Amino acid sequence: MPVIPALRDFLLTRRSVGIAFLKEPGPNAQELRDILLIGTRVPDHGKLVPWRLVVFAGEDRVRAGEKIAQIARKRNPDIDEASLDAERRQLLPAPLTIGVIFSPKKSDKAPELEQLLSAGNVCHNLLNAAYALGFAATWVTRWFAFDVEAQQMLGANGGERFVGFIHIGTPAIVPDDRERPSLESVVSRWPG
Ligand SMILES: Cc1cc2nc3c(=O)[nH]c(=O)nc-3n(C[C@H](O)[C@H](O)[C@H](O)COP(=O)(O)O)c2cc1C
């Protein structure tokens, strides 16, 4: 295989850009298709395809945010207006969000943990795909990824759950890197 210096250098320096700094323009239809194709090209033991994707774009982000806020108010009837407004903007300002749903399949071959890892790979591949197409992105879950009613409202069926919302847009900042673990702290040689 040939060395791909640009890919190596990207992987050595990749980092997320927070949702608040993901602005227009977002991917066009062809770019979104490429991002989805790259995102779903992941290891998948048993070829079970234990994941599905839901795209939130345009006005749907506002409609989904309104419904998230309604559920937030149900969970906390005393919620103040500012917090409610923050809930309404959960899918803003990023121009595009891709929800990744873990959809486990019955299998004698691939335990659920392996299927979950495959879904996590979709999330990270979507991040890398966004950068490959010239955008920035971040992977969040937030409370509504753990609330059954919110998950169903956002597109999950019974037995499924969201494992990530990948927000994608044009970066408004160049973020400082965060601290990374030293290799010495996380890598050891098998002692035999
Ligand atoms: C599964 C998962 C869920 C996350 N959920 C959130 C979240 O809800 N809110 C948040 O601020 N960050 C969340 N993060 C962290 C962001 O992705 C964070 O910006 C990221 O760790 C930055 O690392 P990077 O620059 O190496 O991509 C989550 C990360 C993972 C892997």
The ligand as a Gaussian input file, in Angstrom:
#p B3LYP/6-31G(d) Opt

LIG

0 1
 C      -19.978000       8.559000      22.886000
 C      -19.583000       9.993000      23.121000
 C      -20.537000      10.882000      23.579000
 C      -20.217000      12.218000      23.804000
 N      -21.193000      13.064000      24.251000
 C      -20.889000      14.344000      24.512000
 C      -21.882000      15.226000      24.981000
 O      -23.045000      14.859000      25.127000
 N      -21.521000      16.513000      25.252000
 C      -20.223000      16.939000      25.069000
 O      -19.946000      18.114000      25.334000
 N      -19.265000      16.119000      24.623000
 C      -19.565000      14.839000      24.337000
 N      -18.599000      13.995000      23.857000
 C      -17.210000      14.472000      23.715000
 C      -17.015000      15.272000      22.442000
 O      -17.088000      14.451000      21.294000
 C      -15.636000      15.899000      22.578000
 O      -15.705000      17.116000      21.989000
 C      -14.540000      15.020000      22.040000
 O      -14.190000      14.089000      23.052000
 C      -13.344000      15.812000      21.609000
 O      -12.295000      14.932000      21.269000
 P      -11.591000      14.973000      19.838000
 O      -11.120000      16.381000      19.612000
 O      -10.491000      13.984000      19.934000
 O      -12.615000      14.557000      18.796000
 C      -18.889000      12.666000      23.590000
 C      -17.925000      11.753000      23.105000
 C      -18.274000      10.438000      22.878000
 C      -17.210000       9.489000      22.347000

